[in-house]
Amino acid sequence: MLLVSSDPPSAEGSEQASGGLAGDVDAPYGLIGAATASLLAAIAEARSALAAELVLCGALGAVETGLPDDADAQERLEALALMLGQVIGHGEMIASVEALALLRVCSVLGPATSRSAARESAGRLATIGVADRPWAGRVGRPEMLRAWRYGDVFGAQSSVGVLFDYRGREHVVMVLVDHLLGGGVKDCWVSEGRAAKDMRNSVAAAMAGNPDTFFEDIDAAAVAALLGSALACPPCPEQADQIEDVNNHLHLVRARVEHLARLAGIPPVSHC
């Protein structure tokens, strides 16, 4: 049985940013202001689009972790949309460079309703002359360099890896799908730097010669189709680190899959 290693790097400042959001979905205005300030401080430290995305992913993961265990998908979506709506409104009021950067990230991660609101807020700030961070125009739109899929020939589990590039800063998004647990995402994480650059070849070498496994290179359309199907099913993490990974990175996976679907010219993904 193949398992994807689950040791994703933490985004700089994401822990600080997420700490003020867990459990604050229905928080008074002052607490939302404090949480927004914490997010803005972390975004100010981000030196790349990916770092900024991981800041917000950490905050979204904190909210997910703070919800009751029996909360269903709709309740989770509504909680995230409420929290993000409050943060977006507060960020637009602040109208700083960091606030615009946060709105740019909010426009690509999270529920569709909050993403739309963030795009509108960002447009208003840009219109009045608030400057963008150097990476802000690229957030959510990295170039796909290559993608691959591997797994066991018995159909129990499979993994998809995609190497992306943000103008010379490469990262891999890895997703483990468990077909015996409903076909949903069991684990997902991000790798950067040399490890990301070498991952495809390392995995291919590890699979070579093993009759119980397969490995294949795939294109953007195949990634969007494969992961789109997985995202349409409930996530199925089992171990504590898998639950944490899915909470912290599933929103990034959704954004990347939607981006690849647009590039491939196929219908957008319907999430669970």
Disulfide bonds with the S-S distance in Angstrom:
none
